[in-house]
Amino acid sequence: MAPIPLIRLIALCVVLGFSAIVVGLGAALTSTTEKFLDGYFEFAALAIATASITLITLPIMCAVEKSSVPNLIIERRIVLEILRPGVAFTSMIAVELSWLSILWVLWLATAADTAQAAQNTFISGCDYFNDTVEGACRQTAAIQAFSFLNWLILMFYTLLILVLSIIAHSRQHTGVWKSSVAQAPFFTPSAAPAIPPVTSQTDAAPPASYGPSTVSPGSPGGYEAQHIVHSASASQGGTGPASVQAGTVHV
């Protein structure tokens, strides 16, 4: 498998796994606060929403990729790509970069909100005599950690694909933005511009022109008729008119 599609697969799978963990932690924390505080933390609700959006949208963006392994062919078919592999608009690099940028901004906001809430709510850390409060504190810390990890993974992956796409575009591969990561010409050298063949056209010599006939007395049997042939180059500014005797006609 090519390195970039493999990096993409690993990054998205890790983010999906971390998102599932965040959903579980956020739901557990919300259940605890609803039970004892009759309310919920805003950061927990934001974490559940961000993780849910990630879990729904990332699988749709995944494209069908085939990798040849000795005696094994692995096919990953997810949602839209099952119907039209490599053609669905969700697998385009332009769409992927746009949406993943939105996702990592959401994860950054979730991580920052969680960190601020943890600092204001659990002032003395997670060392509490009450197991419920200590559990809520550790759940908050876990949500913060996984949110930061998802932000970093998505941001670095997005920047990697963006830089590679810009390089490919500079190599005259302008269609890279509409291709999928698996089919993008990231490492394909630029095609040399087609140079039209240089053709030298030699001016054809125009037909020779015949001057007037001159008649001179010839042999006893008649006259000689001489035709003077003027060279075209002479009439067009050459070295001068050149005359040759084309033939002798006896009358």
Secondary structure, DSSP 8 states (H G I E B T S, - for coil): --HHHHHHHHHHHHHHHHHHHHHHHHHHHHHHHHHHTSS--HHHHHHHHHHHHHHHHHHHH----EEEETTEEEE---THHHHSTTTSGGGSHHHHHHHHHHHHHHHHHHHHHHHHHHHHH-TTTT--SSHHHHHHHHHHHHHHHHHHHHHHHHHHHHHHHHHHHHHHHHTT-GGGGGS-TTT--TT---------------------EEEEEEEEE-STT-EEEEEEEE-HHHHTTSS-----B---EE-
